[in-house]
Amino acid sequence: MAKKKQTQLKVTLVKGLRGVTHHHRDTVRGLGLRRTNHSVVVADVPEMRGMINKVNYLLRVEPA
């Protein structure tokens, strides 16, 4: 049986982490983002969507 191809999202950190709660900072690190203007490609799964929604004010998200 063929596997369904997962869609992906390109996530970019557009604001710095200064003054952000440690929970949000940990979430950004969990997404794989390290510094401002750093981008990563993540799978479009509910777990990643939840992390993105939690810190959406720090990120720019676009389809990859």
mmJSON file of the N, C-alpha and C atoms, coordinates in Angstrom:
{"data_MODEL":{"atom_site":{
"group_PDB":["ATOM","ATOM","ATOM","ATOM","ATOM","ATOM","ATOM","ATOM","ATOM","ATOM","ATOM","ATOM","ATOM","ATOM","ATOM","ATOM","ATOM","ATOM","ATOM","ATOM","ATOM","ATOM","ATOM","ATOM","ATOM","ATOM","ATOM","ATOM","ATOM","ATOM","ATOM","ATOM","ATOM","ATOM","ATOM","ATOM","ATOM","ATOM","ATOM","ATOM","ATOM","ATOM","ATOM","ATOM","ATOM","ATOM","ATOM","ATOM","ATOM","ATOM","ATOM","ATOM","ATOM","ATOM","ATOM","ATOM","ATOM","ATOM","ATOM","ATOM","ATOM","ATOM","ATOM","ATOM","ATOM","ATOM","ATOM","ATOM","ATOM","ATOM","ATOM","ATOM","ATOM","ATOM","ATOM","ATOM","ATOM","ATOM","ATOM","ATOM","ATOM","ATOM","ATOM","ATOM","ATOM","ATOM","ATOM","ATOM","ATOM","ATOM","ATOM","ATOM","ATOM","ATOM","ATOM","ATOM","ATOM","ATOM","ATOM","ATOM","ATOM","ATOM","ATOM","ATOM","ATOM","ATOM","ATOM","ATOM","ATOM","ATOM","ATOM","ATOM","ATOM","ATOM","ATOM","ATOM","ATOM","ATOM","ATOM","ATOM","ATOM","ATOM","ATOM","ATOM","ATOM","ATOM","ATOM","ATOM","ATOM","ATOM","ATOM","ATOM","ATOM","ATOM","ATOM","ATOM","ATOM","ATOM","ATOM","ATOM","ATOM","ATOM","ATOM","ATOM","ATOM","ATOM","ATOM","ATOM","ATOM","ATOM","ATOM","ATOM","ATOM","ATOM","ATOM","ATOM","ATOM","ATOM","ATOM","ATOM","ATOM","ATOM","ATOM","ATOM","ATOM","ATOM","ATOM","ATOM","ATOM","ATOM","ATOM","ATOM","ATOM","ATOM","ATOM","ATOM","ATOM","ATOM","ATOM","ATOM","ATOM","ATOM","ATOM","ATOM","ATOM","ATOM","ATOM","ATOM","ATOM","ATOM","ATOM","ATOM"],
"id":[1,2,3,4,5,6,7,8,9,10,11,12,13,14,15,16,17,18,19,20,21,22,23,24,25,26,27,28,29,30,31,32,33,34,35,36,37,38,39,40,41,42,43,44,45,46,47,48,49,50,51,52,53,54,55,56,57,58,59,60,61,62,63,64,65,66,67,68,69,70,71,72,73,74,75,76,77,78,79,80,81,82,83,84,85,86,87,88,89,90,91,92,93,94,95,96,97,98,99,100,101,102,103,104,105,106,107,108,109,110,111,112,113,114,115,116,117,118,119,120,121,122,123,124,125,126,127,128,129,130,131,132,133,134,135,136,137,138,139,140,141,142,143,144,145,146,147,148,149,150,151,152,153,154,155,156,157,158,159,160,161,162,163,164,165,166,167,168,169,170,171,172,173,174,175,176,177,178,179,180,181,182,183,184,185,186,187,188,189,190,191,192],
"type_symbol":["N","C","C","N","C","C","N","C","C","N","C","C","N","C","C","N","C","C","N","C","C","N","C","C","N","C","C","N","C","C","N","C","C","N","C","C","N","C","C","N","C","C","N","C","C","N","C","C","N","C","C","N","C","C","N","C","C","N","C","C","N","C","C","N","C","C","N","C","C","N","C","C","N","C","C","N","C","C","N","C","C","N","C","C","N","C","C","N","C","C","N","C","C","N","C","C","N","C","C","N","C","C","N","C","C","N","C","C","N","C","C","N","C","C","N","C","C","N","C","C","N","C","C","N","C","C","N","C","C","N","C","C","N","C","C","N","C","C","N","C","C","N","C","C","N","C","C","N","C","C","N","C","C","N","C","C","N","C","C","N","C","C","N","C","C","N","C","C","N","C","C","N","C","C","N","C","C","N","C","C","N","C","C","N","C","C","N","C","C","N","C","C"],
"label_atom_id":["N","CA","C","N","CA","C","N","CA","C","N","CA","C","N","CA","C","N","CA","C","N","CA","C","N","CA","C","N","CA","C","N","CA","C","N","CA","C","N","CA","C","N","CA","C","N","CA","C","N","CA","C","N","CA","C","N","CA","C","N","CA","C","N","CA","C","N","CA","C","N","CA","C","N","CA","C","N","CA","C","N","CA","C","N","CA","C","N","CA","C","N","CA","C","N","CA","C","N","CA","C","N","CA","C","N","CA","C","N","CA","C","N","CA","C","N","CA","C","N","CA","C","N","CA","C","N","CA","C","N","CA","C","N","CA","C","N","CA","C","N","CA","C","N","CA","C","N","CA","C","N","CA","C","N","CA","C","N","CA","C","N","CA","C","N","CA","C","N","CA","C","N","CA","C","N","CA","C","N","CA","C","N","CA","C","N","CA","C","N","CA","C","N","CA","C","N","CA","C","N","CA","C","N","CA","C","N","CA","C","N","CA","C","N","CA","C","N","CA","C","N","CA","C"],
"label_alt_id":[null,null,null,null,null,null,null,null,null,null,null,null,null,null,null,null,null,null,null,null,null,null,null,null,null,null,null,null,null,null,null,null,null,null,null,null,null,null,null,null,null,null,null,null,null,null,null,null,null,null,null,null,null,null,null,null,null,null,null,null,null,null,null,null,null,null,null,null,null,null,null,null,null,null,null,null,null,null,null,null,null,null,null,null,null,null,null,null,null,null,null,null,null,null,null,null,null,null,null,null,null,null,null,null,null,null,null,null,null,null,null,null,null,null,null,null,null,null,null,null,null,null,null,null,null,null,null,null,null,null,null,null,null,null,null,null,null,null,null,null,null,null,null,null,null,null,null,null,null,null,null,null,null,null,null,null,null,null,null,null,null,null,null,null,null,null,null,null,null,null,null,null,null,null,null,null,null,null,null,null,null,null,null,null,null,null,null,null,null,null,null,null],
"label_comp_id":["MET","MET","MET","ALA","ALA","ALA","LYS","LYS","LYS","LYS","LYS","LYS","LYS","LYS","LYS","GLN","GLN","GLN","THR","THR","THR","GLN","GLN","GLN","LEU","LEU","LEU","LYS","LYS","LYS","VAL","VAL","VAL","THR","THR","THR","LEU","LEU","LEU","VAL","VAL","VAL","LYS","LYS","LYS","GLY","GLY","GLY","LEU","LEU","LEU","ARG","ARG","ARG","GLY","GLY","GLY","VAL","VAL","VAL","THR","THR","THR","HIS","HIS","HIS","HIS","HIS","HIS","HIS","HIS","HIS","ARG","ARG","ARG","ASP","ASP","ASP","THR","THR","THR","VAL","VAL","VAL","ARG","ARG","ARG","GLY","GLY","GLY","LEU","LEU","LEU","GLY","GLY","GLY","LEU","LEU","LEU","ARG","ARG","ARG","ARG","ARG","ARG","THR","THR","THR","ASN","ASN","ASN","HIS","HIS","HIS","SER","SER","SER","VAL","VAL","VAL","VAL","VAL","VAL","VAL","VAL","VAL","ALA","ALA","ALA","ASP","ASP","ASP","VAL","VAL","VAL","PRO","PRO","PRO","GLU","GLU","GLU","MET","MET","MET","ARG","ARG","ARG","GLY","GLY","GLY","MET","MET","MET","ILE","ILE","ILE","ASN","ASN","ASN","LYS","LYS","LYS","VAL","VAL","VAL","ASN","ASN","ASN","TYR","TYR","TYR","LEU","LEU","LEU","LEU","LEU","LEU","ARG","ARG","ARG","VAL","VAL","VAL","GLU","GLU","GLU","PRO","PRO","PRO","ALA","ALA","ALA"],
"label_asym_id":["A","A","A","A","A","A","A","A","A","A","A","A","A","A","A","A","A","A","A","A","A","A","A","A","A","A","A","A","A","A","A","A","A","A","A","A","A","A","A","A","A","A","A","A","A","A","A","A","A","A","A","A","A","A","A","A","A","A","A","A","A","A","A","A","A","A","A","A","A","A","A","A","A","A","A","A","A","A","A","A","A","A","A","A","A","A","A","A","A","A","A","A","A","A","A","A","A","A","A","A","A","A","A","A","A","A","A","A","A","A","A","A","A","A","A","A","A","A","A","A","A","A","A","A","A","A","A","A","A","A","A","A","A","A","A","A","A","A","A","A","A","A","A","A","A","A","A","A","A","A","A","A","A","A","A","A","A","A","A","A","A","A","A","A","A","A","A","A","A","A","A","A","A","A","A","A","A","A","A","A","A","A","A","A","A","A","A","A","A","A","A","A"],
"label_entity_id":["1","1","1","1","1","1","1","1","1","1","1","1","1","1","1","1","1","1","1","1","1","1","1","1","1","1","1","1","1","1","1","1","1","1","1","1","1","1","1","1","1","1","1","1","1","1","1","1","1","1","1","1","1","1","1","1","1","1","1","1","1","1","1","1","1","1","1","1","1","1","1","1","1","1","1","1","1","1","1","1","1","1","1","1","1","1","1","1","1","1","1","1","1","1","1","1","1","1","1","1","1","1","1","1","1","1","1","1","1","1","1","1","1","1","1","1","1","1","1","1","1","1","1","1","1","1","1","1","1","1","1","1","1","1","1","1","1","1","1","1","1","1","1","1","1","1","1","1","1","1","1","1","1","1","1","1","1","1","1","1","1","1","1","1","1","1","1","1","1","1","1","1","1","1","1","1","1","1","1","1","1","1","1","1","1","1","1","1","1","1","1","1"],
"label_seq_id":[1,1,1,2,2,2,3,3,3,4,4,4,5,5,5,6,6,6,7,7,7,8,8,8,9,9,9,10,10,10,11,11,11,12,12,12,13,13,13,14,14,14,15,15,15,16,16,16,17,17,17,18,18,18,19,19,19,20,20,20,21,21,21,22,22,22,23,23,23,24,24,24,25,25,25,26,26,26,27,27,27,28,28,28,29,29,29,30,30,30,31,31,31,32,32,32,33,33,33,34,34,34,35,35,35,36,36,36,37,37,37,38,38,38,39,39,39,40,40,40,41,41,41,42,42,42,43,43,43,44,44,44,45,45,45,46,46,46,47,47,47,48,48,48,49,49,49,50,50,50,51,51,51,52,52,52,53,53,53,54,54,54,55,55,55,56,56,56,57,57,57,58,58,58,59,59,59,60,60,60,61,61,61,62,62,62,63,63,63,64,64,64],
"pdbx_PDB_ins_code":[null,null,null,null,null,null,null,null,null,null,null,null,null,null,null,null,null,null,null,null,null,null,null,null,null,null,null,null,null,null,null,null,null,null,null,null,null,null,null,null,null,null,null,null,null,null,null,null,null,null,null,null,null,null,null,null,null,null,null,null,null,null,null,null,null,null,null,null,null,null,null,null,null,null,null,null,null,null,null,null,null,null,null,null,null,null,null,null,null,null,null,null,null,null,null,null,null,null,null,null,null,null,null,null,null,null,null,null,null,null,null,null,null,null,null,null,null,null,null,null,null,null,null,null,null,null,null,null,null,null,null,null,null,null,null,null,null,null,null,null,null,null,null,null,null,null,null,null,null,null,null,null,null,null,null,null,null,null,null,null,null,null,null,null,null,null,null,null,null,null,null,null,null,null,null,null,null,null,null,null,null,null,null,null,null,null,null,null,null,null,null,null],
"Cartn_x":[0.839,0.0,0.888,0.591,1.399,1.089,2.15,1.964,1.576,0.735,0.318,1.452,1.776,2.844,2.378,3.206,2.87,3.231,2.373,2.707,3.67,4.389,5.376,5.182,5.664,5.566,6.958,7.195,8.44,8.137,8.844,8.613,9.841,9.639,10.733,10.503,11.535,11.473,11.716,10.715,10.833,10.999,10.785,11.003,11.97,12.712,13.654,12.946,13.69,13.114,13.298,13.832,14.032,12.681,12.484,11.24,10.118,10.422,9.428,9.494,8.354,8.343,9.165,9.661,10.515,9.738,8.435,7.634,7.606,7.441,7.428,8.818,9.839,11.214,11.51,11.065,11.252,10.485,9.309,8.52,9.232,9.806,10.551,11.754,12.45,13.594,13.139,11.98,11.437,11.093,10.767,10.515,11.815,12.942,14.238,14.779,14.142,14.589,15.629,16.68,17.796,17.938,17.731,17.958,16.962,16.912,16.027,16.361,15.333,15.422,15.926,15.965,16.318,15.044,15.143,13.987,14.227,13.156,13.195,11.948,12.032,10.886,10.412,9.139,8.57,7.367,7.032,5.866,4.593,3.586,2.294,1.445,1.739,1.012,0.408,-0.607,-1.265,-0.32,0.684,1.609,2.383,2.863,3.612,2.688,1.466,0.493,0.209,0.111,-0.118,1.041,2.265,3.443,3.493,3.162,3.166,2.104,0.921,-0.153,0.186,0.944,1.303,2.186,3.086,4.026,3.861,2.633,2.395,2.821,2.877,3.274,4.777,5.544,6.982,7.38,6.436,6.766,6.101,6.687,6.05,5.993,4.823,4.622,4.147,4.778,4.38,4.539,3.802,3.952,5.339,5.889,7.236,7.162],
"Cartn_y":[-1.17,0.0,1.239,2.21,3.426,4.385,5.032,6.014,7.357,8.088,9.407,10.398,11.238,12.208,13.315,13.617,14.668,16.027,16.995,18.354,18.927,19.956,20.547,22.049,22.623,24.052,24.623,25.795,26.513,27.518,27.402,28.238,29.105,30.427,31.368,32.155,32.284,33.095,34.545,35.416,36.802,37.785,37.356,38.214,37.522,38.31,37.769,37.18,36.427,35.729,36.497,37.67,38.456,38.877,38.639,39.002,37.995,36.846,35.798,34.794,34.234,33.265,32.038,31.355,30.194,29.075,28.997,27.977,28.246,29.498,29.843,29.693,30.038,29.868,28.393,27.513,26.073,25.559,26.121,25.718,26.093,27.287,27.726,26.816,26.475,25.564,24.179,23.749,22.459,22.405,23.545,23.608,23.566,23.749,23.696,25.051,26.116,27.463,27.935,28.58,28.972,30.47,31.25,32.69,33.402,34.714,35.507,35.295,35.204,34.961,33.567,32.65,31.26,30.538,29.718,28.985,27.489,26.744,25.292,24.806,23.605,22.975,21.861,21.909,20.911,20.259,19.071,18.355,19.044,19.05,19.65,18.604,18.399,17.449,18.211,17.663,18.385,18.813,18.005,18.348,19.617,19.721,20.912,22.113,21.895,22.992,23.586,22.726,23.214,24.048,23.614,24.38,25.72,25.703,26.938,27.902,27.392,28.251,28.856,28.147,28.636,29.878,29.918,31.039,31.762,31.845,32.404,33.864,34.601,36.008,36.183,35.101,35.15,34.615,34.008,33.234,33.756,33.37,33.496,32.086,31.668,30.306,30.379,29.566,29.487,28.049,27.662,26.292,26.091,24.892,24.606,23.923],
"Cartn_z":[0.0,0.0,0.0,-0.862,-0.985,0.163,0.639,1.7,1.109,1.833,1.404,1.686,0.712,0.887,1.823,2.832,3.783,3.202,3.451,3.063,4.085,3.698,4.583,4.663,5.755,5.987,6.221,5.678,5.951,7.051,8.175,9.348,9.556,9.699,9.89,11.17,11.976,13.195,12.806,12.985,12.538,13.688,14.913,16.077,17.012,17.759,18.723,19.93,20.719,21.867,23.176,23.109,24.313,24.886,26.16,26.814,26.639,26.059,25.817,26.969,27.345,28.438,28.073,29.077,28.802,28.117,28.324,27.634,26.124,25.747,24.33,23.729,24.492,24.016,23.752,24.646,24.465,23.245,23.0,21.839,20.545,20.507,19.32,19.098,20.154,20.043,19.596,20.057,19.655,18.176,17.598,16.159,15.366,16.046,15.376,14.983,15.464,15.125,16.129,15.636,16.486,16.676,15.631,15.707,14.794,14.885,14.052,12.576,11.753,10.306,9.952,10.9,10.627,10.191,9.152,8.631,8.696,8.928,8.885,8.16,7.621,6.977,7.896,8.269,9.176,8.507,8.96,8.443,8.923,8.082,8.425,9.14,10.418,11.252,12.426,13.073,14.166,15.291,15.589,16.667,16.331,15.098,14.677,14.566,14.077,13.984,15.366,16.382,17.734,18.237,17.956,18.37,17.638,16.357,15.571,16.085,16.399,16.902,18.256,19.058,20.388,20.312,19.333,19.215,17.872,17.376,16.052,15.934,17.032,16.987,16.743,16.788,16.552,15.179,14.466,13.275,12.009,10.872,9.56,8.999,8.531,8.037,6.595,5.742,4.339,3.87,2.84,2.332,1.73,1.914,1.395,0.05],
"occupancy":[1.0,1.0,1.0,1.0,1.0,1.0,1.0,1.0,1.0,1.0,1.0,1.0,1.0,1.0,1.0,1.0,1.0,1.0,1.0,1.0,1.0,1.0,1.0,1.0,1.0,1.0,1.0,1.0,1.0,1.0,1.0,1.0,1.0,1.0,1.0,1.0,1.0,1.0,1.0,1.0,1.0,1.0,1.0,1.0,1.0,1.0,1.0,1.0,1.0,1.0,1.0,1.0,1.0,1.0,1.0,1.0,1.0,1.0,1.0,1.0,1.0,1.0,1.0,1.0,1.0,1.0,1.0,1.0,1.0,1.0,1.0,1.0,1.0,1.0,1.0,1.0,1.0,1.0,1.0,1.0,1.0,1.0,1.0,1.0,1.0,1.0,1.0,1.0,1.0,1.0,1.0,1.0,1.0,1.0,1.0,1.0,1.0,1.0,1.0,1.0,1.0,1.0,1.0,1.0,1.0,1.0,1.0,1.0,1.0,1.0,1.0,1.0,1.0,1.0,1.0,1.0,1.0,1.0,1.0,1.0,1.0,1.0,1.0,1.0,1.0,1.0,1.0,1.0,1.0,1.0,1.0,1.0,1.0,1.0,1.0,1.0,1.0,1.0,1.0,1.0,1.0,1.0,1.0,1.0,1.0,1.0,1.0,1.0,1.0,1.0,1.0,1.0,1.0,1.0,1.0,1.0,1.0,1.0,1.0,1.0,1.0,1.0,1.0,1.0,1.0,1.0,1.0,1.0,1.0,1.0,1.0,1.0,1.0,1.0,1.0,1.0,1.0,1.0,1.0,1.0,1.0,1.0,1.0,1.0,1.0,1.0,1.0,1.0,1.0,1.0,1.0,1.0],
"B_iso_or_equiv":[0.0,0.0,0.0,0.0,0.0,0.0,0.0,0.0,0.0,0.0,0.0,0.0,0.0,0.0,0.0,0.0,0.0,0.0,0.0,0.0,0.0,0.0,0.0,0.0,0.0,0.0,0.0,0.0,0.0,0.0,0.0,0.0,0.0,0.0,0.0,0.0,0.0,0.0,0.0,0.0,0.0,0.0,0.0,0.0,0.0,0.0,0.0,0.0,0.0,0.0,0.0,0.0,0.0,0.0,0.0,0.0,0.0,0.0,0.0,0.0,0.0,0.0,0.0,0.0,0.0,0.0,0.0,0.0,0.0,0.0,0.0,0.0,0.0,0.0,0.0,0.0,0.0,0.0,0.0,0.0,0.0,0.0,0.0,0.0,0.0,0.0,0.0,0.0,0.0,0.0,0.0,0.0,0.0,0.0,0.0,0.0,0.0,0.0,0.0,0.0,0.0,0.0,0.0,0.0,0.0,0.0,0.0,0.0,0.0,0.0,0.0,0.0,0.0,0.0,0.0,0.0,0.0,0.0,0.0,0.0,0.0,0.0,0.0,0.0,0.0,0.0,0.0,0.0,0.0,0.0,0.0,0.0,0.0,0.0,0.0,0.0,0.0,0.0,0.0,0.0,0.0,0.0,0.0,0.0,0.0,0.0,0.0,0.0,0.0,0.0,0.0,0.0,0.0,0.0,0.0,0.0,0.0,0.0,0.0,0.0,0.0,0.0,0.0,0.0,0.0,0.0,0.0,0.0,0.0,0.0,0.0,0.0,0.0,0.0,0.0,0.0,0.0,0.0,0.0,0.0,0.0,0.0,0.0,0.0,0.0,0.0,0.0,0.0,0.0,0.0,0.0,0.0],
"pdbx_formal_charge":[null,null,null,null,null,null,null,null,null,null,null,null,null,null,null,null,null,null,null,null,null,null,null,null,null,null,null,null,null,null,null,null,null,null,null,null,null,null,null,null,null,null,null,null,null,null,null,null,null,null,null,null,null,null,null,null,null,null,null,null,null,null,null,null,null,null,null,null,null,null,null,null,null,null,null,null,null,null,null,null,null,null,null,null,null,null,null,null,null,null,null,null,null,null,null,null,null,null,null,null,null,null,null,null,null,null,null,null,null,null,null,null,null,null,null,null,null,null,null,null,null,null,null,null,null,null,null,null,null,null,null,null,null,null,null,null,null,null,null,null,null,null,null,null,null,null,null,null,null,null,null,null,null,null,null,null,null,null,null,null,null,null,null,null,null,null,null,null,null,null,null,null,null,null,null,null,null,null,null,null,null,null,null,null,null,null,null,null,null,null,null,null],
"auth_seq_id":[1,1,1,2,2,2,3,3,3,4,4,4,5,5,5,6,6,6,7,7,7,8,8,8,9,9,9,10,10,10,11,11,11,12,12,12,13,13,13,14,14,14,15,15,15,16,16,16,17,17,17,18,18,18,19,19,19,20,20,20,21,21,21,22,22,22,23,23,23,24,24,24,25,25,25,26,26,26,27,27,27,28,28,28,29,29,29,30,30,30,31,31,31,32,32,32,33,33,33,34,34,34,35,35,35,36,36,36,37,37,37,38,38,38,39,39,39,40,40,40,41,41,41,42,42,42,43,43,43,44,44,44,45,45,45,46,46,46,47,47,47,48,48,48,49,49,49,50,50,50,51,51,51,52,52,52,53,53,53,54,54,54,55,55,55,56,56,56,57,57,57,58,58,58,59,59,59,60,60,60,61,61,61,62,62,62,63,63,63,64,64,64],
"auth_comp_id":["MET","MET","MET","ALA","ALA","ALA","LYS","LYS","LYS","LYS","LYS","LYS","LYS","LYS","LYS","GLN","GLN","GLN","THR","THR","THR","GLN","GLN","GLN","LEU","LEU","LEU","LYS","LYS","LYS","VAL","VAL","VAL","THR","THR","THR","LEU","LEU","LEU","VAL","VAL","VAL","LYS","LYS","LYS","GLY","GLY","GLY","LEU","LEU","LEU","ARG","ARG","ARG","GLY","GLY","GLY","VAL","VAL","VAL","THR","THR","THR","HIS","HIS","HIS","HIS","HIS","HIS","HIS","HIS","HIS","ARG","ARG","ARG","ASP","ASP","ASP","THR","THR","THR","VAL","VAL","VAL","ARG","ARG","ARG","GLY","GLY","GLY","LEU","LEU","LEU","GLY","GLY","GLY","LEU","LEU","LEU","ARG","ARG","ARG","ARG","ARG","ARG","THR","THR","THR","ASN","ASN","ASN","HIS","HIS","HIS","SER","SER","SER","VAL","VAL","VAL","VAL","VAL","VAL","VAL","VAL","VAL","ALA","ALA","ALA","ASP","ASP","ASP","VAL","VAL","VAL","PRO","PRO","PRO","GLU","GLU","GLU","MET","MET","MET","ARG","ARG","ARG","GLY","GLY","GLY","MET","MET","MET","ILE","ILE","ILE","ASN","ASN","ASN","LYS","LYS","LYS","VAL","VAL","VAL","ASN","ASN","ASN","TYR","TYR","TYR","LEU","LEU","LEU","LEU","LEU","LEU","ARG","ARG","ARG","VAL","VAL","VAL","GLU","GLU","GLU","PRO","PRO","PRO","ALA","ALA","ALA"],
"auth_asym_id":["A","A","A","A","A","A","A","A","A","A","A","A","A","A","A","A","A","A","A","A","A","A","A","A","A","A","A","A","A","A","A","A","A","A","A","A","A","A","A","A","A","A","A","A","A","A","A","A","A","A","A","A","A","A","A","A","A","A","A","A","A","A","A","A","A","A","A","A","A","A","A","A","A","A","A","A","A","A","A","A","A","A","A","A","A","A","A","A","A","A","A","A","A","A","A","A","A","A","A","A","A","A","A","A","A","A","A","A","A","A","A","A","A","A","A","A","A","A","A","A","A","A","A","A","A","A","A","A","A","A","A","A","A","A","A","A","A","A","A","A","A","A","A","A","A","A","A","A","A","A","A","A","A","A","A","A","A","A","A","A","A","A","A","A","A","A","A","A","A","A","A","A","A","A","A","A","A","A","A","A","A","A","A","A","A","A","A","A","A","A","A","A"],
"auth_atom_id":["N","CA","C","N","CA","C","N","CA","C","N","CA","C","N","CA","C","N","CA","C","N","CA","C","N","CA","C","N","CA","C","N","CA","C","N","CA","C","N","CA","C","N","CA","C","N","CA","C","N","CA","C","N","CA","C","N","CA","C","N","CA","C","N","CA","C","N","CA","C","N","CA","C","N","CA","C","N","CA","C","N","CA","C","N","CA","C","N","CA","C","N","CA","C","N","CA","C","N","CA","C","N","CA","C","N","CA","C","N","CA","C","N","CA","C","N","CA","C","N","CA","C","N","CA","C","N","CA","C","N","CA","C","N","CA","C","N","CA","C","N","CA","C","N","CA","C","N","CA","C","N","CA","C","N","CA","C","N","CA","C","N","CA","C","N","CA","C","N","CA","C","N","CA","C","N","CA","C","N","CA","C","N","CA","C","N","CA","C","N","CA","C","N","CA","C","N","CA","C","N","CA","C","N","CA","C","N","CA","C","N","CA","C","N","CA","C","N","CA","C","N","CA","C"],
"pdbx_PDB_model_num":[1,1,1,1,1,1,1,1,1,1,1,1,1,1,1,1,1,1,1,1,1,1,1,1,1,1,1,1,1,1,1,1,1,1,1,1,1,1,1,1,1,1,1,1,1,1,1,1,1,1,1,1,1,1,1,1,1,1,1,1,1,1,1,1,1,1,1,1,1,1,1,1,1,1,1,1,1,1,1,1,1,1,1,1,1,1,1,1,1,1,1,1,1,1,1,1,1,1,1,1,1,1,1,1,1,1,1,1,1,1,1,1,1,1,1,1,1,1,1,1,1,1,1,1,1,1,1,1,1,1,1,1,1,1,1,1,1,1,1,1,1,1,1,1,1,1,1,1,1,1,1,1,1,1,1,1,1,1,1,1,1,1,1,1,1,1,1,1,1,1,1,1,1,1,1,1,1,1,1,1,1,1,1,1,1,1,1,1,1,1,1,1]
}}}
